[in-house]
């Protein structure tokens, strides 16, 4: 699941300035779960824009903004999009890019794309993966230090972690504390002695 957060309303306004036919595309998968692009959020943004003097032509809610097959697919959702002079996408950066690729009007996203995460019950978890292309998560029994450590420490905690908490974000558990607890519980602590090579950031 892609973790997103809504941009401040003031950051969206410059994009729609002078536009008379604004169309909104939501996302009924990740953004809906994050409450940044499901139907309630789409309707709320449309209402705020209307009240701010920016006319809304219409909106559509494809299953996922990142899997829109064609412009015709969006027309099937709401044919008013044919008359749009700009489109706001309430999804992740990927969804915004996909919608942009099937239309010839200006497209902008309303969300910040934060990380690849997951959902444990109803609670989203951030920074579970940063899609580095060199996955060694199995070496840490499913916990990725590259994604969850602000310093990307790959061979143990930095010198600043204290009492199991991260030096950079004090209210967050140090990922190496979590890894040690997990590996200890499954009797794999000795494998942490294996030295991990640096990540290739060119990937």
Protein Blocks (a to p, Z undefined) as FASTA:
>chain_A
ZZdddddfklmmmmmgoiabdcddddfklmmmnopopfklmmmmmmmmmmnopacfbdcd
dfblklcfbfklmmmmomklmmpcbdcddbdfklmmmmmmmccbdcddfbdcfbdcddeh
jaccehkbgolopacklmngopafklmpmnlpagbcafkbgghiafklmmbccfklmmmm
mmmmnopmmmmmpccddddfkZZ
